[in-house]
Amino acid sequence: MHLCLLFFVLATHALAQNPSYDLQGHRGCRGLMPENSLPAFLKALDLGVSTLEMDVVISQDRQVVVSHDPYMNADFCLTPAGAPIDKKEQKKLNLYQMTYAEIRQYDCGSMGNVLYPEQQKQKVAKPLLRDVIQQAEAYRKQKNLPPVSYNIEIKSEADQYDISQPKPAEFSNLVYKVIIEQLPPEQVILQSFDFDVLKHWKQQIDAGIYKKVRLSALVANLKSIDTHLKELGFVPDVYSPNYQLLSKDKITRLHEKGMKVIPWTVNNVNDMRRLLNNGVDGLITDYPDRALNL
């Protein structure tokens, strides 16, 4: 009897650590730890995610920095002196005009985030992508955790080229160099809302300049699947829309066109269950802990 119970516990633990779908920790696990921080990524690994999701921007000295915003967000960042940032002034703290040595002086965790009351407050700096990968891989091996994927979003907007970011080719080359020096390409997903970024990666992969990584089209508007594919010019590996845009029929049509479907950002357990029952291939969530027992 005790032996059967032990097998049940082990099986349950294995299932939690190895979900049958791609469980992606959004910005690490923003609901629990400061977003896009080293503690958030390590916590996500402990929770058993299969993919670490993160955003990257570029500093003045062309370092690849893990950050959703290309500026210091006043909602959760403090100045090097520990003072609040004026919301009206936040975009003047343009990371593309700051060296990484300057960026890392800002504390983006001690203040917390009022939108995520469970988030643990702690002093953190925006990390470099190379440091996130190095430390996550070292931690994973130390804890004997299974390999994970890295879903890296290039934060890019056409009206911000040469203002808060480089153009897609330079941006992509900087990111690719960091990725390929540290990870097997099969562990990488590259995503963006900017289809010019995805087109560049596709062209470089087809030309043999970049090794093959999975490409994911992020979608936030009501345009049809066919319209998006026409704009993109190819069928991506992953179609990643706002979860509210997905119906069961749409998921079926996306699968028929050869794409995996991984919506964002799904934080409600009932929504998670509904989407999984409707056939999505993964979930991007701020709360990986909520998905463990689905």
KEGU-971329 format. One line per field, with one value per atom (N, C-alpha, C, O): atom name; x, y, z; chain. Coordinates in steps of 0.2 Angstrom, whole numbers. Example, Ala and Ser with C-alpha at 12.3 -4.5 7.8 and 13.67 -1.06 7.14 Angstrom:
% KEGU-971329
atome	N  CA  C  O  N  CA  C  O .
xx	66  62  66  71  64  68  64  67 .
yy	-28  -22  -16  -17  -11  -5  0  6 .
zz	39  39  39  42  35  36  39  40 .
chaine	A  A  A  A  A  A  A  A .
***
This chain:
% KEGU-971329
atome	N  CA  C  O  N  CA  C  O  N  CA  C  O  N  CA  C  O  N  CA  C  O  N  CA  C  O  N  CA  C  O  N  CA  C  O  N  CA  C  O  N  CA  C  O  N  CA  C  O  N  CA  C  O  N  CA  C  O  N  CA  C  O  N  CA  C  O  N  CA  C  O  N  CA  C  O  N  CA  C  O  N  CA  C  O  N  CA  C  O  N  CA  C  O  N  CA  C  O  N  CA  C  O  N  CA  C  O  N  CA  C  O  N  CA  C  O  N  CA  C  O  N  CA  C  O  N  CA  C  O  N  CA  C  O  N  CA  C  O  N  CA  C  O  N  CA  C  O  N  CA  C  O  N  CA  C  O  N  CA  C  O  N  CA  C  O  N  CA  C  O  N  CA  C  O  N  CA  C  O  N  CA  C  O  N  CA  C  O  N  CA  C  O  N  CA  C  O  N  CA  C  O  N  CA  C  O  N  CA  C  O  N  CA  C  O  N  CA  C  O  N  CA  C  O  N  CA  C  O  N  CA  C  O  N  CA  C  O  N  CA  C  O  N  CA  C  O  N  CA  C  O  N  CA  C  O  N  CA  C  O  N  CA  C  O  N  CA  C  O  N  CA  C  O  N  CA  C  O  N  CA  C  O  N  CA  C  O  N  CA  C  O  N  CA  C  O  N  CA  C  O  N  CA  C  O  N  CA  C  O  N  CA  C  O  N  CA  C  O  N  CA  C  O  N  CA  C  O  N  CA  C  O  N  CA  C  O  N  CA  C  O  N  CA  C  O  N  CA  C  O  N  CA  C  O  N  CA  C  O  N  CA  C  O  N  CA  C  O  N  CA  C  O  N  CA  C  O  N  CA  C  O  N  CA  C  O  N  CA  C  O  N  CA  C  O  N  CA  C  O  N  CA  C  O  N  CA  C  O  N  CA  C  O  N  CA  C  O  N  CA  C  O  N  CA  C  O  N  CA  C  O  N  CA  C  O  N  CA  C  O  N  CA  C  O  N  CA  C  O  N  CA  C  O  N  CA  C  O  N  CA  C  O  N  CA  C  O  N  CA  C  O  N  CA  C  O  N  CA  C  O  N  CA  C  O  N  CA  C  O  N  CA  C  O  N  CA  C  O  N  CA  C  O  N  CA  C  O  N  CA  C  O  N  CA  C  O  N  CA  C  O  N  CA  C  O  N  CA  C  O  N  CA  C  O  N  CA  C  O  N  CA  C  O  N  CA  C  O  N  CA  C  O  N  CA  C  O  N  CA  C  O  N  CA  C  O  N  CA  C  O  N  CA  C  O  N  CA  C  O  N  CA  C  O  N  CA  C  O  N  CA  C  O  N  CA  C  O  N  CA  C  O  N  CA  C  O  N  CA  C  O  N  CA  C  O  N  CA  C  O  N  CA  C  O  N  CA  C  O  N  CA  C  O  N  CA  C  O  N  CA  C  O  N  CA  C  O  N  CA  C  O  N  CA  C  O  N  CA  C  O  N  CA  C  O  N  CA  C  O  N  CA  C  O  N  CA  C  O  N  CA  C  O  N  CA  C  O  N  CA  C  O  N  CA  C  O  N  CA  C  O  N  CA  C  O  N  CA  C  O  N  CA  C  O  N  CA  C  O  N  CA  C  O  N  CA  C  O  N  CA  C  O  N  CA  C  O  N  CA  C  O  N  CA  C  O  N  CA  C  O  N  CA  C  O  N  CA  C  O  N  CA  C  O  N  CA  C  O  N  CA  C  O  N  CA  C  O  N  CA  C  O  N  CA  C  O  N  CA  C  O  N  CA  C  O  N  CA  C  O  N  CA  C  O  N  CA  C  O  N  CA  C  O  N  CA  C  O  N  CA  C  O  N  CA  C  O  N  CA  C  O  N  CA  C  O  N  CA  C  O  N  CA  C  O  N  CA  C  O  N  CA  C  O  N  CA  C  O  N  CA  C  O  N  CA  C  O  N  CA  C  O  N  CA  C  O  N  CA  C  O  N  CA  C  O  N  CA  C  O  N  CA  C  O  N  CA  C  O  N  CA  C  O  N  CA  C  O  N  CA  C  O  N  CA  C  O  N  CA  C  O  N  CA  C  O  N  CA  C  O  N  CA  C  O  N  CA  C  O  N  CA  C  O  N  CA  C  O  N  CA  C  O  N  CA  C  O  N  CA  C  O  N  CA  C  O  N  CA  C  O  N  CA  C  O  N  CA  C  O  N  CA  C  O  N  CA  C  O  N  CA  C  O  N  CA  C  O  N  CA  C  O  N  CA  C  O  N  CA  C  O  N  CA  C  O  N  CA  C  O  N  CA  C  O  N  CA  C  O  N  CA  C  O  N  CA  C  O  N  CA  C  O  N  CA  C  O  N  CA  C  O  N  CA  C  O  N  CA  C  O  N  CA  C  O  N  CA  C  O  N  CA  C  O  N  CA  C  O  N  CA  C  O  N  CA  C  O  N  CA  C  O  N  CA  C  O  N  CA  C  O  N  CA  C  O  N  CA  C  O  N  CA  C  O  N  CA  C  O  N  CA  C  O  N  CA  C  O  N  CA  C  O  N  CA  C  O  N  CA  C  O  N  CA  C  O  N  CA  C  O  N  CA  C  O  N  CA  C  O  N  CA  C  O  N  CA  C  O  N  CA  C  O  N  CA  C  O  N  CA  C  O  N  CA  C  O  N  CA  C  O  N  CA  C  O  N  CA  C  O  N  CA  C  O  N  CA  C  O  N  CA  C  O  N  CA  C  O  N  CA  C  O  N  CA  C  O  N  CA  C  O  N  CA  C  O  N  CA  C  O  N  CA  C  O  N  CA  C  O  N  CA  C  O  N  CA  C  O  N  CA  C  O  N  CA  C  O  N  CA  C  O  N  CA  C  O  N  CA  C  O  N  CA  C  O  N  CA  C  O  N  CA  C  O  N  CA  C  O  N  CA  C  O  N  CA  C  O  N  CA  C  O  N  CA  C  O  N  CA  C  O .
xx	4  0  4  3  9  14  18  19  19  23  19  21  12  8  7  7  7  6  12  12  18  24  25  27  22  22  18  19  12  7  10  9  13  16  22  22  26  31  28  31  23  20  17  17  14  11  16  15  21  27  30  31  31  33  29  31  22  17  18  17  18  19  25  25  31  37  37  41  33  34  27  24  23  17  16  21  11  10  9  9  9  9  15  19  16  22  20  17  22  21  26  32  24  29  28  23  34  34  35  40  29  29  34  33  39  44  47  48  48  50  44  41  41  35  33  33  31  29  24  25  20  15  18  15  24  27  34  36  37  44  45  41  49  50  51  55  47  47  54  58  56  62  68  73  68  73  76  73  83  86  82  80  79  75  69  67  66  60  61  57  67  68  70  68  73  75  69  68  65  58  54  51  54  50  53  49  59  62  60  59  60  58  51  49  47  40  38  33  44  43  41  38  42  40  44  50  42  46  49  54  47  50  50  45  56  57  55  59  50  48  51  51  54  57  57  56  59  59  66  70  68  75  75  71  79  80  88  92  90  97  99  96  105  108  112  113  114  119  125  127  128  134  133  137  127  125  125  127  123  122  115  110  113  106  104  106  99  97  90  85  88  82  77  78  72  68  62  63  56  50  50  48  51  51  58  63  58  64  66  70  63  64  63  61  65  64  57  55  53  46  45  47  41  40  36  35  32  27  31  29  38  41  49  52  51  58  60  56  66  68  75  78  76  82  88  87  94  100  100  103  97  97  91  91  87  82  75  70  75  69  65  67  58  53  55  58  52  53  47  41  47  41  38  42  32  29  29  30  29  29  36  37  41  48  51  57  47  50  53  58  50  53  59  62  61  67  73  79  71  76  77  75  79  79  85  90  83  89  94  99  91  95  100  105  99  104  108  111  107  111  115  114  121  126  123  119  125  123  125  122  131  133  129  128  126  121  114  111  112  106  105  100  111  111  111  110  111  111  104  103  99  92  89  91  85  82  75  71  73  67  63  60  64  61  58  53  62  60  54  50  51  45  39  33  40  35  31  33  25  21  13  11  10  3  -2  -7  0  -5  -4  -8  2  4  5  11  0  1  5  8  5  9  16  20  18  25  30  28  35  40  44  47  44  48  56  57  60  67  71  69  77  81  84  87  82  85  87  84  92  93  91  90  90  89  95  100  94  100  102  98  108  109  107  106  105  103  108  106  114  119  119  121  118  119  113  113  107  101  102  100  104  105  110  109  116  121  119  120  115  113  108  107  103  97  100  97  105  107  111  111  115  119  114  115  109  104  100  99  98  95  99  96  105  110  111  111  112  113  107  108  101  95  93  88  97  95  88  84  86  80  81  86  75  76  77  76  80  81  75  69  76  70  72  77  66  67  67  65  70  70  66  68  60  56  58  56  62  65  61  61  58  54  59  61  59  63  57  53  58  53  55  60  51  52  46  41  46  41  44  49  41  43  45  49  40  41  46  48  50  55  62  67  62  69  73  72  79  85  83  86  77  75  76  80  73  73  76  76  78  80  84  83  88  91  86  80  87  83  83  88  78  78  84  86  88  94  99  102  101  106  103  107  97  94  95  97  92  92  99  100  104  111  114  117  113  115  112  116  106  102  105  106  105  107  114  115  119  125  125  129  121  121  118  121  113  109  114  114  116  120  126  129  129  135  134  138  127  126  121  121  117  111  111  113  109  108  101  97  101  96  89  84  89  82  79  73  83  80  78  76  78  76  70  69  66  60  61  63  60  61  54  52  52  45  45  50  41  40  33  30  31  25  27  23  33  36  37  42  33  34  40  43  43  49  55  60  55  60  59  64  53  52  54  57  53  55  62  65  66  73  76  80  73  76  74  79  68  67  72  74  73  78  85  88  87  94  94  99  89  89  89  93  85  84  91  93  95  101  107  112  105  110  115  120  113  117  115  120  109  107  105  103  106  104  97  94  93  86  84  85  80  76  69  67  65  57  55  58  51  49  42  38  40  33  31  34  25  21  17  12  19  14  9  10  3  -3  -8  -9  -9  -14  -20  -23  -21  -26  -31  -30  -37  -42  -42  -46  -36  -35  -36  -34  -38  -38  -32  -26  -32  -26  -23  -17  -27  -24  -21  -16  -24  -21  -14  -9  -14  -7  -2  4  -4  1  3  9  -1  0  5  10  4  9  16  21  16  22  26  32  22  25  27  30  26  28  24  21  23  20  25  29  24  28  27  22  32  31  26  22  25  20  16  19  10  5  4  1  5  5  0  3  -6  -11  -13  -12  -16  -19  -24  -28  -25  -29  -36  -40  -38  -45  -47  -53  -43  -44  -45  -47  -45  -45  -51  -54  -54  -60  -57  -52  -61  -59  -58  -54  -63  -62  -56  -53  -54  -48  -42  -37  -42  -36  -36  -30  -41  -41  -39  -35  -41  -38  -31  -27  -28  -21  -17  -12  -20  -16  -16  -11  -22  -22  -17  -15  -15  -11  -3  1  -3  4  7  13  4  6  4  -1  9  7  4  5  -1  -4  -3  -4  0  2  0  4  -5  -8  -5  -2  -5  -3  -9  -14  -9  -5  -11  -15  -11  -17  -15  -11  -19  -18  -23  -23  -29  -35  -35  -35  -36  -36  -42  -41  -48  -53  -52  -53  -48  -46  -41  -41  -36  -31  -34  -33  -39  -42  -46  -46  -50  -54  -49  -51  -44  -39  -36  -35  -34  -31  -36  -34  -42  -47  -49  -51  -48  -49  -43  -43  -37  -32  -26  -22  -25  -19  -13  -13  -7  -1  3  8  1  5  1  -4  4  1  7  12  6  11  7  2  10  7  12  17  9  13  13  17  9  8  9  4  15  15  13  11  13  11  3  1  -1  -8  -9  -15  -4  -5  -3  -4  0  3  -1  0  -7  -12  -18  -23  -17  -22  -22  -26 .
yy	-6  0  6  11  6  12  13  18  7  7  10  14  9  11  19  23  21  28  32  37  29  32  33  38  28  28  34  37  34  39  46  51  47  54  55  61  51  52  53  58  50  51  58  61  60  66  72  77  71  76  76  82  70  70  74  77  73  76  84  87  86  93  96  102  92  95  94  98  90  89  89  84  95  95  93  93  90  88  93  92  100  105  110  109  115  119  125  129  124  129  134  133  140  145  151  153  152  157  164  166  168  175  179  181  182  187  183  186  177  172  170  164  173  172  179  180  183  190  191  195  186  186  185  186  182  180  183  184  185  188  194  195  199  205  202  198  205  203  203  208  198  198  199  202  196  196  189  184  189  182  178  172  181  177  174  169  178  176  170  165  170  164  158  152  159  153  150  144  155  152  149  143  151  148  140  136  140  133  129  123  131  127  125  120  129  128  123  120  121  116  118  114  125  127  123  120  123  120  125  123  131  137  143  145  146  153  158  158  162  168  174  176  178  185  189  188  196  201  204  204  206  209  216  217  220  227  228  223  233  235  241  246  241  247  251  249  256  261  257  258  253  250  243  238  242  236  230  224  230  224  222  226  216  213  212  208  217  218  214  215  211  208  213  214  215  220  221  220  221  222  229  230  234  241  244  242  248  251  257  261  258  263  261  255  265  263  264  270  259  260  262  259  268  271  267  268  262  258  253  251  252  247  248  244  253  255  261  265  261  266  269  265  275  278  275  271  276  273  275  272  281  284  281  283  277  274  278  277  283  288  285  282  287  285  289  294  286  289  293  290  299  303  299  298  297  294  298  295  304  309  309  311  307  307  300  300  295  288  287  283  289  287  291  290  296  300  295  296  290  285  280  274  282  277  272  275  266  261  261  259  263  263  269  269  273  279  278  283  273  272  266  261  266  260  255  257  249  244  245  244  248  250  255  255  259  264  261  262  256  253  249  249  245  240  244  241  250  254  255  257  254  255  249  243  250  244  243  248  238  236  231  227  230  225  227  224  231  233  236  235  240  243  239  240  233  228  231  236  228  230  229  224  235  234  230  228  229  224  217  213  216  209  208  208  208  209  203  203  197  191  192  188  197  197  199  204  195  196  202  202  207  213  211  208  213  212  216  218  218  223  219  214  221  217  222  228  221  225  221  215  225  222  218  221  211  207  207  209  205  204  197  192  196  190  184  179  186  180  178  172  183  181  177  172  178  174  167  163  166  160  156  150  159  156  154  148  158  156  152  147  152  147  140  136  140  133  130  124  134  132  130  124  133  132  125  121  125  119  113  107  113  107  105  100  111  109  106  102  108  105  99  96  97  91  91  86  97  98  97  98  95  94  100  106  99  105  109  106  116  120  124  124  127  131  138  140  143  150  153  153  156  160  168  171  170  177  181  181  186  191  197  201  199  205  211  211  215  221  226  230  226  230  234  230  240  244  248  252  248  252  259  262  262  269  271  277  266  267  265  265  263  261  267  273  266  271  276  282  275  280  276  278  270  267  259  255  258  252  252  257  247  247  244  242  245  242  234  232  231  223  220  215  221  217  218  212  224  224  221  218  223  220  213  210  210  202  199  194  202  200  200  195  205  206  200  197  199  194  187  183  186  179  177  171  182  181  178  173  181  179  172  168  171  165  159  154  160  154  152  147  157  155  151  148  151  148  142  138  142  137  133  136  127  123  127  128  128  131  128  132  121  118  120  119  123  126  133  136  136  143  144  141  148  151  159  162  161  169  171  169  176  179  186  190  189  196  198  195  204  207  211  212  212  216  210  207  210  205  206  201  212  213  210  207  209  205  198  195  195  188  187  181  191  190  190  186  194  194  188  185  185  179  173  169  173  168  168  163  174  175  173  169  174  172  165  162  162  155  151  146  153  150  151  147  157  158  154  154  151  147  151  149  158  162  161  161  160  159  151  148  148  141  141  146  136  135  136  132  141  141  142  143  140  141  148  152  150  157  157  153  162  163  170  175  170  177  179  175  184  187  191  195  190  193  197  193  203  206  210  213  209  212  207  201  210  205  203  201  205  203  195  191  193  185  182  185  175  171  172  173  172  172  179  180  184  191  191  194  189  189  185  187  179  175  178  178  182  185  191  192  195  200  197  200  191  188  185  185  182  179  172  169  169  162  160  164  153  150  149  145  153  152  145  142  144  137  138  133  144  145  152  157  151  157  159  154  165  166  173  178  172  177  179  175  185  186  180  179  177  171  173  168  179  181  181  181  180  180  173  172  168  161  158  158  154  150  143  142  138  131  130  127  133  133  136  133  141  145  141  140  138  133  128  126  125  119  121  118  127  130  132  130  134  135  129  129  124  117  114  111  115  113  116  113  122  126  125  127  120  118  122  121  126  130  127  125  128  127  133  138  132  138  139  135  145  146  153  158  154  160  164  160  170  174  179  179  182  180  177  181  170  167  166  161  169  169  166  165  166  163  155  153  151  144  141  137  144  142  143  139  149  150  145  143  144  139  132  129  130  123  124  119  129  129  129  126  133  133  126  124  123  116  111  107  112  107  109  104  115  117  115  116  113  110  115  113  120  124  120  115  121  118  120  117  126  128  134  137  137  143  147  145  154  159  162  165  161  164  167  165  172  175  171  172  166  162  154  151  152  145  140  135  143  139  137  131  141  140  134  131  133  128  121  116  120  114  108  102  109  104  103  100  106  106  99  98 .
zz	0  0  0  -4  4  5  -2  -4  -5  -11  -17  -21  -17  -22  -21  -26  -15  -13  -16  -18  -15  -17  -24  -27  -28  -35  -38  -42  -34  -36  -35  -39  -29  -28  -33  -35  -34  -39  -46  -50  -48  -55  -55  -60  -50  -49  -50  -53  -46  -47  -54  -56  -57  -64  -68  -73  -68  -72  -71  -76  -65  -63  -66  -69  -66  -69  -76  -80  -79  -87  -90  -91  -90  -93  -100  -103  -102  -109  -114  -120  -112  -116  -114  -109  -118  -117  -112  -114  -106  -101  -101  -99  -103  -103  -98  -97  -94  -89  -92  -94  -92  -95  -91  -85  -94  -91  -85  -80  -85  -80  -76  -78  -71  -68  -65  -59  -69  -67  -61  -57  -60  -55  -48  -43  -48  -42  -40  -34  -45  -45  -49  -54  -48  -52  -60  -61  -64  -71  -74  -73  -79  -83  -78  -81  -72  -68  -67  -68  -65  -64  -58  -60  -53  -48  -51  -49  -56  -59  -63  -64  -67  -71  -67  -69  -62  -58  -54  -54  -52  -49  -54  -52  -60  -65  -66  -67  -66  -67  -61  -62  -55  -49  -50  -48  -53  -54  -60  -61  -64  -69  -76  -79  -77  -84  -89  -88  -95  -101  -105  -109  -104  -108  -104  -100  -104  -101  -106  -111  -105  -110  -107  -101  -112  -110  -116  -121  -114  -119  -119  -114  -125  -125  -129  -134  -127  -130  -130  -128  -133  -135  -131  -131  -128  -124  -129  -135  -127  -131  -133  -139  -129  -130  -133  -133  -136  -140  -136  -139  -130  -126  -127  -127  -126  -127  -119  -116  -118  -111  -111  -115  -105  -104  -101  -95  -105  -103  -107  -114  -105  -109  -112  -118  -108  -110  -112  -109  -117  -119  -115  -118  -109  -105  -98  -97  -93  -86  -84  -83  -83  -82  -74  -70  -74  -67  -63  -57  -66  -62  -57  -52  -59  -54  -54  -51  -57  -57  -52  -52  -49  -45  -48  -51  -47  -49  -45  -40  -47  -44  -36  -32  -35  -28  -24  -18  -27  -24  -24  -21  -28  -29  -34  -39  -33  -39  -45  -45  -51  -57  -59  -58  -61  -64  -70  -75  -70  -75  -82  -87  -81  -87  -90  -96  -86  -88  -90  -92  -89  -89  -96  -97  -101  -108  -110  -115  -106  -107  -105  -107  -100  -98  -103  -102  -109  -115  -115  -115  -114  -113  -119  -118  -125  -131  -131  -135  -126  -126  -119  -117  -116  -110  -110  -114  -107  -107  -102  -98  -103  -98  -91  -86  -91  -84  -81  -75  -84  -82  -80  -75  -85  -84  -78  -74  -76  -71  -64  -59  -64  -57  -55  -49  -60  -58  -55  -57  -49  -46  -48  -48  -51  -54  -51  -54  -44  -40  -33  -31  -30  -23  -22  -17  -27  -27  -28  -26  -31  -32  -38  -42  -39  -45  -42  -41  -42  -39  -43  -40  -49  -53  -51  -53  -48  -46  -39  -37  -34  -27  -24  -19  -28  -25  -27  -24  -31  -33  -27  -23  -26  -21  -22  -27  -17  -18  -17  -11  -21  -20  -25  -30  -23  -27  -33  -32  -39  -45  -50  -51  -54  -60  -66  -66  -72  -78  -80  -81  -82  -83  -91  -95  -92  -99  -101  -97  -108  -110  -109  -107  -110  -109  -102  -101  -97  -90  -88  -84  -91  -90  -92  -88  -98  -101  -97  -95  -95  -92  -85  -83  -81  -74  -74  -70  -79  -79  -81  -78  -85  -87  -82  -80  -78  -72  -67  -64  -66  -60  -62  -58  -68  -71  -70  -67  -72  -71  -64  -62  -60  -53  -49  -45  -51  -48  -52  -50  -57  -61  -64  -64  -67  -70  -78  -80  -81  -88  -92  -90  -98  -103  -104  -104  -105  -106  -113  -115  -115  -121  -119  -113  -123  -122  -127  -133  -125  -130  -129  -124  -134  -134  -138  -144  -135  -139  -141  -136  -147  -149  -149  -153  -144  -144  -149  -148  -154  -160  -162  -163  -164  -167  -172  -171  -178  -184  -183  -185  -179  -178  -172  -171  -170  -165  -168  -164  -174  -177  -176  -178  -174  -172  -167  -167  -164  -158  -151  -147  -151  -145  -146  -142  -152  -154  -161  -165  -163  -169  -174  -172  -181  -186  -185  -182  -188  -187  -189  -185  -194  -196  -190  -188  -188  -183  -176  -173  -174  -168  -168  -163  -174  -174  -174  -170  -177  -177  -170  -168  -166  -159  -155  -151  -156  -152  -154  -150  -161  -163  -161  -159  -160  -158  -151  -149  -147  -140  -139  -135  -143  -142  -145  -141  -150  -154  -150  -151  -146  -143  -137  -134  -134  -128  -128  -124  -134  -134  -140  -146  -140  -146  -149  -146  -156  -159  -158  -158  -157  -156  -149  -148  -145  -138  -138  -133  -144  -145  -149  -154  -146  -150  -151  -146  -157  -157  -159  -164  -155  -157  -157  -155  -161  -161  -164  -168  -162  -165  -172  -176  -173  -179  -184  -183  -189  -194  -198  -201  -198  -202  -198  -202  -192  -188  -190  -191  -190  -192  -199  -200  -203  -210  -211  -215  -207  -207  -205  -208  -199  -197  -202  -203  -205  -210  -216  -218  -218  -224  -222  -226  -216  -214  -213  -214  -210  -209  -216  -217  -221  -227  -231  -235  -230  -233  -230  -232  -224  -220  -216  -214  -215  -211  -204  -199  -202  -195  -195  -200  -190  -189  -187  -185  -189  -188  -181  -177  -179  -173  -175  -180  -170  -171  -171  -167  -176  -176  -174  -176  -170  -167  -169  -167  -172  -174  -168  -167  -165  -160  -163  -167  -160  -163  -158  -153  -159  -154  -157  -154  -164  -167  -170  -170  -173  -175  -183  -185  -186  -193  -193  -188  -199  -200  -200  -201  -199  -200  -207  -207  -212  -219  -220  -224  -217  -218  -214  -217  -209  -205  -209  -210  -212  -215  -222  -224  -225  -231  -229  -233  -224  -222  -220  -221  -217  -215  -221  -221  -225  -231  -230  -235  -225  -223  -218  -214  -217  -211  -205  -206  -200  -194  -190  -191  -186  -182  -177  -175  -174  -169  -170  -173  -169  -169  -162  -159  -160  -153  -152  -152  -151  -151  -143  -139  -142  -136  -135  -140  -129  -128  -130  -131  -129  -130  -137  -139  -142  -149  -151  -157  -147  -149  -148  -142  -153  -152  -154  -157  -152  -154  -162  -164  -165  -173  -175  -180  -172  -175  -173  -177  -167  -166  -171  -173  -172  -177  -184  -187  -186  -193  -193  -198  -187  -186  -187  -190  -183  -184  -191  -193  -194  -201  -206  -211  -204  -208  -206  -209  -201  -199  -193  -192  -189  -184  -177  -176  -172  -165  -163  -165  -158  -155  -148  -144  -146  -139  -138  -139  -134  -133  -127  -122  -126  -121  -118  -122  -112  -106  -102  -100  -101  -98  -91  -89  -86  -79  -75  -69  -78  -75  -76  -82  -71  -71  -76  -80  -75  -80  -87  -91  -89  -96  -98  -103  -93  -95  -97  -102  -93  -94  -101  -104  -102  -108  -114  -119  -114  -120  -121  -126  -115  -116  -119  -123  -116  -119  -126  -130  -128  -135  -140  -146  -137  -141  -142  -146  -138  -138  -137  -133  -139  -138  -132  -130  -130  -124  -121  -124  -116  -112  -110  -107  -111  -108  -103  -103  -97  -91  -86  -85  -82  -77  -71  -66  -70  -64  -66  -66  -68  -69  -64  -65  -57  -52  -52  -50  -56  -56  -61  -61  -66  -71  -69  -73  -64  -62  -61  -63  -59  -57  -62  -61  -68  -73  -77  -81 .
chaine	A  A  A  A  A  A  A  A  A  A  A  A  A  A  A  A  A  A  A  A  A  A  A  A  A  A  A  A  A  A  A  A  A  A  A  A  A  A  A  A  A  A  A  A  A  A  A  A  A  A  A  A  A  A  A  A  A  A  A  A  A  A  A  A  A  A  A  A  A  A  A  A  A  A  A  A  A  A  A  A  A  A  A  A  A  A  A  A  A  A  A  A  A  A  A  A  A  A  A  A  A  A  A  A  A  A  A  A  A  A  A  A  A  A  A  A  A  A  A  A  A  A  A  A  A  A  A  A  A  A  A  A  A  A  A  A  A  A  A  A  A  A  A  A  A  A  A  A  A  A  A  A  A  A  A  A  A  A  A  A  A  A  A  A  A  A  A  A  A  A  A  A  A  A  A  A  A  A  A  A  A  A  A  A  A  A  A  A  A  A  A  A  A  A  A  A  A  A  A  A  A  A  A  A  A  A  A  A  A  A  A  A  A  A  A  A  A  A  A  A  A  A  A  A  A  A  A  A  A  A  A  A  A  A  A  A  A  A  A  A  A  A  A  A  A  A  A  A  A  A  A  A  A  A  A  A  A  A  A  A  A  A  A  A  A  A  A  A  A  A  A  A  A  A  A  A  A  A  A  A  A  A  A  A  A  A  A  A  A  A  A  A  A  A  A  A  A  A  A  A  A  A  A  A  A  A  A  A  A  A  A  A  A  A  A  A  A  A  A  A  A  A  A  A  A  A  A  A  A  A  A  A  A  A  A  A  A  A  A  A  A  A  A  A  A  A  A  A  A  A  A  A  A  A  A  A  A  A  A  A  A  A  A  A  A  A  A  A  A  A  A  A  A  A  A  A  A  A  A  A  A  A  A  A  A  A  A  A  A  A  A  A  A  A  A  A  A  A  A  A  A  A  A  A  A  A  A  A  A  A  A  A  A  A  A  A  A  A  A  A  A  A  A  A  A  A  A  A  A  A  A  A  A  A  A  A  A  A  A  A  A  A  A  A  A  A  A  A  A  A  A  A  A  A  A  A  A  A  A  A  A  A  A  A  A  A  A  A  A  A  A  A  A  A  A  A  A  A  A  A  A  A  A  A  A  A  A  A  A  A  A  A  A  A  A  A  A  A  A  A  A  A  A  A  A  A  A  A  A  A  A  A  A  A  A  A  A  A  A  A  A  A  A  A  A  A  A  A  A  A  A  A  A  A  A  A  A  A  A  A  A  A  A  A  A  A  A  A  A  A  A  A  A  A  A  A  A  A  A  A  A  A  A  A  A  A  A  A  A  A  A  A  A  A  A  A  A  A  A  A  A  A  A  A  A  A  A  A  A  A  A  A  A  A  A  A  A  A  A  A  A  A  A  A  A  A  A  A  A  A  A  A  A  A  A  A  A  A  A  A  A  A  A  A  A  A  A  A  A  A  A  A  A  A  A  A  A  A  A  A  A  A  A  A  A  A  A  A  A  A  A  A  A  A  A  A  A  A  A  A  A  A  A  A  A  A  A  A  A  A  A  A  A  A  A  A  A  A  A  A  A  A  A  A  A  A  A  A  A  A  A  A  A  A  A  A  A  A  A  A  A  A  A  A  A  A  A  A  A  A  A  A  A  A  A  A  A  A  A  A  A  A  A  A  A  A  A  A  A  A  A  A  A  A  A  A  A  A  A  A  A  A  A  A  A  A  A  A  A  A  A  A  A  A  A  A  A  A  A  A  A  A  A  A  A  A  A  A  A  A  A  A  A  A  A  A  A  A  A  A  A  A  A  A  A  A  A  A  A  A  A  A  A  A  A  A  A  A  A  A  A  A  A  A  A  A  A  A  A  A  A  A  A  A  A  A  A  A  A  A  A  A  A  A  A  A  A  A  A  A  A  A  A  A  A  A  A  A  A  A  A  A  A  A  A  A  A  A  A  A  A  A  A  A  A  A  A  A  A  A  A  A  A  A  A  A  A  A  A  A  A  A  A  A  A  A  A  A  A  A  A  A  A  A  A  A  A  A  A  A  A  A  A  A  A  A  A  A  A  A  A  A  A  A  A  A  A  A  A  A  A  A  A  A  A  A  A  A  A  A  A  A  A  A  A  A  A  A  A  A  A  A  A  A  A  A  A  A  A  A  A  A  A  A  A  A  A  A  A  A  A  A  A  A  A  A  A  A  A  A  A  A  A  A  A  A  A  A  A  A  A  A  A  A  A  A  A  A  A  A  A  A  A  A  A  A  A  A  A  A  A  A  A  A  A  A  A  A  A  A  A  A  A  A  A  A  A  A  A  A  A  A  A  A  A  A  A  A  A  A  A  A  A  A  A  A  A  A  A  A  A  A  A  A  A  A  A  A  A  A  A  A  A  A  A  A  A  A  A  A  A  A  A  A  A  A  A  A  A  A  A  A  A  A  A  A  A  A  A  A  A  A  A  A  A  A  A  A  A  A  A  A  A  A  A  A  A  A  A  A  A  A  A  A  A  A  A  A  A  A  A  A  A  A  A  A  A  A  A  A  A  A  A  A  A  A  A  A  A  A  A  A  A  A  A  A  A  A  A  A  A  A  A  A  A  A  A  A  A  A  A  A  A  A  A  A  A  A  A  A  A  A  A  A  A  A  A  A  A  A  A  A  A  A  A  A  A  A  A  A  A  A  A  A  A  A .
***
